[in-house]
Amino acid sequence: MRKRYICGTVWFLLGSLGYGQQTDTPYKKRVLEASELDMLFSYYSQEGQNAAVNGGEGTEELIDATSTIVLRMPLNSDDVLTVDAGISAYTSASSSNINPFDGTGVASPFDASSGESRQDVLAYVNPSYAHSSNDRNRVWSTNAYVSNEYDYLSLGFGGSYAYLFNEKNTEVYVGAQVYLDRWDPQYPVELRGDFAAEINGYNPDFERFDNVNRNSFSLSLGFSQILGKRLQGALSVDIVQQEGLLSTPFQRVYFGDRADFFVEDFQLADDVERLPATRFKIPIGGRLNYYLNDFLIIRSFYRYYLDDWGLRSHTASLETPIKLNDKFTLYPSYRYYQQSGMDYFFEKERATSDFEFYTSDFDLSNYTANQFGFGIQYKDIFTTAKLLLLGLKTVDLRYNFYDRSDGLSASIVTLGTTFIID
């Protein structure tokens, strides 16, 4: 039913656009002159020793490869249809230990198993439509979203409105988004079926989740202002409400007041992560961009985040594009992140069985992180390089290294190309 609604919305918009094209209007500059095709690829790898699947200890090795295609098509002078689709495939040592007993060796949280949960594929499609007014001072947009992976289905839709005034020096923005998601819970193997009954004395404090839905509602507000010939600033705030199953069903928790049970070298769970069924989040951000000269721009960003789970965070980043010539630009960047641990985070065996909520996911703990990045972009506005009907407009190659105070480190390489479709 929801799929029919999303498809119906897109076709209704297209039909409306076709009707509008039958009227005679004077010439005006198109919002998008020609169709554009973005082809993106990223390769991500990480390692660490605090896997949430294993109750906060064990290998966090993960490799993810993502391919994305974004097609932007001008439907007429005012309207643009964008289709964003992608596939992400990962192999995870930690998630493989949802079932560590694969019979190929001694089960351990620090080694990967060969079970089905060690890899997964996420596929998504995100169509959107934008309409600009004749004077280009107002832009309406609407979008839909569908994604699916082994244990999670997400459906979303939303829209936005932007208004430019003061000779386009000022812009205000409002947007809303809804996600209606559903889990297919995959519990740790020892909490399924008759596994617990086969181990003498093992009695986990575990009940399956009754509600497997997760709904998210967000309202976004933005304001940007040109402050001078060289300076531009922007402010934004998001108001997010979530409800439903906000816990991750396969992340183990070990209690300090329960006896430990092992099979081989792997400790069996006392329970899984339990978090409140609602969450209210507010990120507040600001940007300040300064045009120093023809060769250097300074882009700065800061965001403060808080929620009713006790999590607080600060993000600050700086990027300084350096233009070497008309075609090549360098992109050095740095990002700093610090967060306080949420109220329900406990390291292994620090929580007790009488607590209502608990998690040992170090993503929700107290830590700081640094990210260093570098990129290079090739840009040819005249698209002199051709591939069949495609003219090459830009090529972006970027590398980022991420290092966290709890020992997690990661690297990501991204390659993006933009083509003009003749």
C-alpha positions in Angstrom: 0.0 0.0 0.0 2.8 2.4 0.9 4.7 1.6 -2.3 1.6 2.4 -4.3 1.2 5.7 -2.5 4.9 6.7 -3.2 4.7 5.7 -6.9 1.3 7.4 -7.2 2.7 10.6 -5.8 5.6 10.7 -8.3 3.3 10.0 -11.3 0.8 12.6 -10.1 3.6 15.2 -10.1 4.8 14.1 -13.5 1.3 14.3 -14.9 0.8 17.8 -13.4 4.0 18.9 -15.0 3.0 17.6 -18.4 -0.3 19.5 -18.2 1.5 22.7 -17.2 3.8 22.5 -20.3 0.9 23.0 -22.6 0.6 26.7 -21.7 2.6 29.4 -23.5 5.1 31.3 -21.3 7.9 33.7 -22.2 11.5 32.4 -22.2 13.3 32.2 -18.9 16.5 30.6 -17.7 16.0 27.0 -16.8 16.7 25.9 -13.2 18.8 23.0 -14.7 20.0 23.3 -18.3 20.6 19.7 -19.0 20.3 16.3 -17.3 23.1 15.4 -15.0 24.3 12.0 -13.8 26.4 11.5 -10.7 28.2 8.2 -10.2 29.6 7.7 -6.7 31.6 5.0 -5.1 33.0 4.7 -1.6 35.1 2.1 0.3 35.0 2.2 4.1 37.0 0.1 6.6 37.2 0.2 10.3 38.8 -1.6 13.3 38.4 -1.5 17.0 37.9 -3.7 20.1 34.6 -2.6 21.6 31.9 -4.4 19.5 28.4 -3.8 20.7 27.3 -7.2 19.4 29.6 -8.7 22.0 28.5 -6.5 24.9 31.2 -3.9 24.4 34.2 -6.1 23.7 35.7 -7.9 20.7 36.6 -7.1 17.1 34.8 -4.2 15.3 36.4 -4.9 11.9 34.1 -3.9 9.1 34.4 -3.3 5.4 31.7 -1.5 3.4 31.5 -0.8 -0.4 28.8 1.6 -1.6 27.8 2.5 -5.2 25.3 5.3 -5.9 23.8 6.8 -9.0 22.0 10.2 -8.9 20.1 11.3 -12.0 18.8 14.9 -12.2 16.4 15.6 -15.0 14.9 19.0 -16.0 11.3 18.4 -16.8 10.8 22.0 -18.0 12.2 25.4 -17.1 11.0 25.3 -13.5 10.9 21.6 -12.5 13.6 19.0 -11.7 13.1 15.3 -11.0 16.0 13.6 -9.1 16.3 9.9 -8.6 18.9 8.7 -6.1 19.5 5.0 -5.9 22.3 2.9 -4.4 23.6 -0.4 -3.0 25.8 -0.8 0.0 27.4 -4.2 0.8 29.3 -4.8 3.9 31.3 -7.6 5.7 31.4 -7.2 9.5 33.4 -9.3 12.0 31.3 -8.1 14.9 27.9 -8.8 13.4 29.1 -12.2 12.4 29.1 -13.0 16.1 25.4 -12.8 16.4 26.1 -16.5 16.0 29.7 -17.2 16.8 29.4 -21.0 16.9 30.1 -21.8 13.3 32.0 -25.0 14.0 35.2 -23.8 12.2 37.1 -23.0 15.3 36.9 -21.9 19.0 34.3 -19.2 19.3 35.7 -15.9 20.5 34.5 -12.2 20.5 37.8 -11.2 19.0 37.5 -13.5 16.0 34.9 -13.4 13.2 32.6 -16.3 12.5 31.5 -17.5 9.1 27.7 -17.2 9.8 25.2 -15.5 7.6 25.1 -12.3 9.7 28.7 -11.5 8.8 27.6 -9.8 5.6 24.5 -7.9 4.3 23.4 -5.7 1.4 21.3 -2.5 1.7 19.5 -1.2 -1.4 17.6 2.1 -1.5 15.9 4.5 -3.9 15.1 8.1 -3.1 13.1 10.0 -5.8 12.5 13.8 -5.3 10.9 16.6 -7.2 11.6 20.3 -7.0 9.6 23.2 -8.4 10.9 26.8 -8.6 8.8 29.9 -9.0 9.1 32.2 -12.0 11.2 34.7 -10.1 13.3 31.9 -8.6 12.6 33.2 -5.1 10.6 30.2 -4.0 11.4 26.5 -4.2 9.0 23.6 -3.3 10.2 20.0 -3.1 8.8 16.6 -2.2 10.5 13.3 -1.8 10.0 9.6 -1.1 12.4 7.0 0.3 12.5 3.2 0.4 15.4 1.0 1.7 15.7 -2.6 2.6 18.3 -4.9 4.2 18.2 -8.3 5.8 16.6 -7.3 9.0 15.3 -3.7 8.4 12.8 -2.0 6.1 12.5 1.8 5.9 9.8 3.8 4.1 10.0 7.6 4.1 8.4 10.7 2.6 8.8 14.5 3.1 8.9 17.9 1.6 10.4 21.4 1.9 10.0 25.0 1.1 12.7 27.7 0.6 12.1 31.4 0.2 14.7 33.9 -1.0 14.3 37.6 -0.5 16.3 40.8 0.0 17.6 40.5 -3.6 18.4 36.8 -2.9 20.8 37.7 -0.1 18.5 36.1 2.5 17.0 32.6 2.5 14.7 30.8 4.9 14.0 27.1 4.7 11.5 24.7 6.3 11.4 21.0 5.7 9.7 17.9 7.2 10.4 14.2 6.9 8.7 11.0 8.1 10.2 7.5 8.3 8.1 4.5 9.0 10.5 1.6 9.6 10.2 -2.0 10.6 12.7 -4.5 12.2 12.9 -8.2 11.6 14.7 -8.8 14.9 17.8 -11.0 14.8 18.6 -12.0 18.4 21.9 -13.5 19.6 21.9 -17.2 18.9 22.0 -18.2 22.6 18.6 -16.4 23.2 16.8 -18.3 20.5 14.9 -21.6 20.8 16.2 -24.3 23.0 19.8 -23.1 23.1 19.6 -21.8 26.7 17.9 -25.0 28.0 20.8 -27.1 26.8 23.3 -25.3 29.1 23.0 -26.2 32.8 22.2 -23.2 35.0 22.0 -20.7 32.1 18.9 -18.6 32.6 19.1 -15.3 30.6 16.9 -12.3 31.6 15.4 -12.0 28.2 12.1 -11.3 26.5 11.5 -10.7 22.8 10.4 -7.2 21.8 6.7 -6.8 21.3 6.8 -3.7 19.0 9.1 -4.0 16.0 8.3 -0.7 14.4 10.4 2.4 14.5 8.9 5.8 13.4 10.8 9.0 13.1 9.4 12.5 12.5 11.6 15.6 11.8 11.1 19.3 11.3 14.1 21.3 9.8 14.4 25.0 9.9 17.2 27.0 8.2 18.3 30.6 7.7 21.2 31.8 5.5 22.4 35.3 4.9 25.0 36.9 2.7 26.8 39.2 5.1 29.1 40.9 2.7 31.0 40.5 -0.6 33.2 37.8 1.0 31.2 36.4 3.9 28.1 34.1 4.1 26.5 32.6 7.2 23.8 30.1 7.9 21.9 28.7 10.9 19.9 25.5 11.1 17.9 23.5 13.7 16.3 20.1 13.5 13.6 18.8 15.8 13.3 15.0 15.8 10.9 12.7 17.5 11.4 8.9 17.4 9.2 6.2 18.8 9.0 2.4 18.7 11.9 -0.1 18.8 14.9 2.1 19.3 17.1 -0.7 20.7 19.2 -2.9 18.4 18.0 -6.4 19.0 21.3 -8.3 18.4 23.5 -6.2 20.8 24.3 -8.2 23.9 24.5 -6.9 27.5 26.2 -8.5 30.5 25.1 -7.8 34.0 27.3 -7.4 37.0 25.0 -9.4 39.3 24.6 -12.5 37.1 26.9 -15.5 36.9 29.0 -15.7 33.7 28.4 -18.6 31.2 30.8 -19.5 28.4 30.7 -21.8 25.5 34.2 -22.2 24.2 35.7 -18.7 24.7 32.5 -16.8 24.1 30.4 -15.4 27.0 26.7 -15.9 26.6 24.4 -12.8 26.9 22.4 -11.9 30.0 20.1 -9.8 27.8 20.1 -7.5 24.8 20.2 -3.7 24.6 17.1 -2.1 26.2 16.5 1.6 25.5 13.4 3.8 25.9 10.6 3.6 23.3 10.8 7.4 22.6 13.6 9.8 21.9 13.6 13.6 21.3 16.6 15.1 19.6 17.7 18.6 18.7 20.8 19.4 16.6 21.6 23.1 16.2 24.2 24.1 13.6 25.9 27.1 12.1 28.0 27.7 9.0 30.4 30.6 8.1 32.1 30.7 4.7 34.7 33.3 3.9 36.0 34.0 0.4 39.6 35.0 1.0 40.6 35.4 -2.6 40.3 33.7 -6.0 42.4 30.7 -4.8 41.2 30.1 -1.2 37.8 29.8 0.6 37.4 29.1 4.3 34.4 26.9 5.2 33.6 26.5 8.9 30.9 24.6 10.6 29.7 24.0 14.2 26.9 21.9 15.6 25.6 21.3 19.1 23.4 18.2 19.7 21.3 17.2 22.7 18.6 14.6 23.4 16.5 13.4 26.2 18.7 10.3 26.7 21.4 12.5 28.1 23.6 12.6 25.1 25.4 15.9 24.4 27.9 16.5 21.6 29.9 19.2 19.8 31.1 19.1 16.2 33.4 21.6 14.6 34.9 21.3 11.1 37.0 23.4 8.8 37.5 22.9 5.1 39.8 25.2 3.0 39.4 24.6 -0.8 42.5 25.7 -2.6 42.0 26.5 -6.3 45.1 25.6 -8.3 43.7 26.7 -11.6 40.4 26.7 -13.6 40.2 22.9 -13.4 41.8 21.6 -10.3 41.0 22.3 -6.6 42.4 20.8 -3.5 40.2 20.1 -0.4 42.1 19.7 2.9 39.7 19.4 5.9 39.6 18.7 9.6 36.7 17.7 11.9 36.6 17.5 15.7 33.8 15.7 17.6 33.2 15.3 21.3 30.2 13.7 23.1 29.2 12.9 26.6 27.9 9.4 27.2 24.2 8.9 27.3 22.4 8.0 30.6 21.9 4.3 29.8 25.5 3.4 28.7 27.3 0.9 30.8 30.6 -0.9 30.1 30.5 -4.7 30.4 29.0 -6.0 33.7 28.5 -2.4 35.1 24.7 -2.6 34.7 22.6 -4.9 36.9 19.5 -6.9 36.1 17.2 -4.5 38.1 18.0 -1.6 35.7 15.2 -0.7 33.3 17.4 0.5 30.4 21.0 -0.4 29.4 23.4 -0.6 26.5 27.1 -1.4 26.1 27.3 0.3 22.6 30.5 2.5 22.7 28.9 4.7 20.0 26.8 6.0 22.9 29.6 6.4 25.3 31.8 9.4 26.2 34.6 9.9 23.6 36.3 12.4 21.4 37.2 11.9 17.7 39.4 13.6 15.1 38.9 13.3 11.3 41.5 14.4 8.8 40.7 14.6 5.1 42.1 15.5 1.8 40.6 15.6 -1.7 41.2 16.8 -5.2 38.5 17.8 -7.8 38.8 18.1 -11.5 36.1 20.4 -13.1 35.4 21.1 -16.7 32.3 23.3 -17.2 32.6 22.9 -21.0 32.6 19.0 -20.7 35.2 18.6 -23.4 35.8 14.9 -22.4 33.0 12.7 -23.8 31.8 9.2 -23.2 29.1 8.3 -25.7 26.3 10.8 -24.9 27.9 11.8 -21.6 30.1 14.8 -21.1 32.4 14.7 -18.1 31.9 17.7 -15.8 33.6 16.9 -12.5 35.7 14.2 -10.9 36.1 14.1 -7.1 38.6 11.9 -5.2 38.7 12.2 -1.4 40.2 10.3 1.5 39.3 10.7 5.2 40.9 9.1 8.3 38.9 8.9 11.5 40.3 8.2 14.9 38.3 7.9 18.2 39.6 8.0 21.7 38.1 4.6 22.6 40.4 2.9 20.0 38.1 2.8 16.9 39.7 4.0 13.7 38.4 4.1 10.2 39.3 5.1 6.6 37.1 6.0 3.8 37.9 6.6 0.1 35.2 8.2 -2.1 35.2 8.7 -5.9 32.5 10.8 -7.5 31.9 11.8 -11.1 29.3 14.1 -12.7 28.3 13.8 -16.3 26.2 16.0 -18.5 23.8 14.1 -20.7 23.7 15.7 -24.1 
